[in-house]
Amino acid sequence: MTRENTGGDSSALEWFKSSYSSNDGPECVEVASARSAVYVRDSKDLAGSQLGFTSAAWADFVPYASGSASGS
């Protein structure tokens, strides 16, 4: 995992807001996919830090986040 601060220059990425986020709620998460990583950011702080994950790490994480992993 990497932590990056792009200074708001993320125009090359296409961000998608989580379906679990609402426009007026506190849980606002966006995700963007690039060739070498998947990035996550707080949609209320577009110029803030972003977390970057390798594609393999993201693929391992998603089942747990969606609650579909065994034992959840």
Buried (B, 14 or more C-beta within 10 A) or exposed (E): EEEEEBEEEBEEBEBEEBEEBEEEEEEBBBBBBEEEBBBBBBBEEEEEEBBBBEEEEBEEBEEEEEEEEEEE
